[in-house]
Every structure is written in C-alpha cells, then in structure tokens.
Amino acid sequence: MKYFLAACTALLVAGCVTVTDPVRIGKNRYIVTLNARGGFESDGELLTQSIQRANEFCNSQGLLAEVASTQTKGVQMWTPQNNQVVFSCVPQTH
C-alpha cells in the first residue's frame, strides 16, 4: 500500500506536460503550445520548455529561433497552465 501511495505522490508532483510540434501560422512564423496539469513548475520553467522546442525546430534547419511573442495562462498547482510562443526562424549571425 505504501508503494502505491508513493507512486501516486510521484505522479502528482511530476504532473503532465505536453509541448506541441511547431505549427506554421504565416510566412516564416510558427507557434508552439504547452499544456501542463498538476505540476509544480513555474510559468518561467514551462515557457522555457516551449522556447527550447522552438530552438530545436529552427536549429534543425541551421537557423535560430527569434521569439516574437509569448502568452501564459493558468495558476501553478491550482489550474492547468498553458503557454504559447510565436517565433520565426532567422539566420544565425556570428
């Protein structure tokens, strides 16, 4: 029984986070959406995950993600948290 309670507690702490693949919303403009439920991660931590996904997408093309806007909703540990990142892929300059 105590193993069951420990497993349930671990699931509650970990929560469930889903980050979408980038979706084209215009000429060289994309959006990534993240949904999180039941976790202890802050808006900043979740937003970082979305921006990392944008960077992975652009880096796979030899480009750099340039964030145009972000939006967050929800309250940590109380309601589902959601964020959106709108970005473009631009050439890397050194």
C-alpha positions, 0 to 999 in steps of 0.5 A, a space after each residue: 500500500 505504501 508503494 502505491 501511495 508513493 507512486 501516486 505522490 510521484 505522479 502528482 508532483 511530476 504532473 503532465 506536460 505536453 509541448 506541441 510540434 511547431 505549427 506554421 501560422 504565416 510566412 516564416 512564423 510558427 507557434 508552439 503550445 504547452 499544456 501542463 496539469 498538476 505540476 509544480 513548475 513555474 510559468 518561467 520553467 514551462 515557457 522555457 520548455 516551449 522556447 527550447 522546442 522552438 530552438 530545436 525546430 529552427 536549429 534543425 534547419 541551421 537557423 535560430 529561433 527569434 521569439 516574437 511573442 509569448 502568452 501564459 495562462 493558468 495558476 501553478 498547482 491550482 489550474 492547468 497552465 498553458 503557454 504559447 510562443 510565436 517565433 520565426 526562424 532567422 539566420 544565425 549571425 556570428 
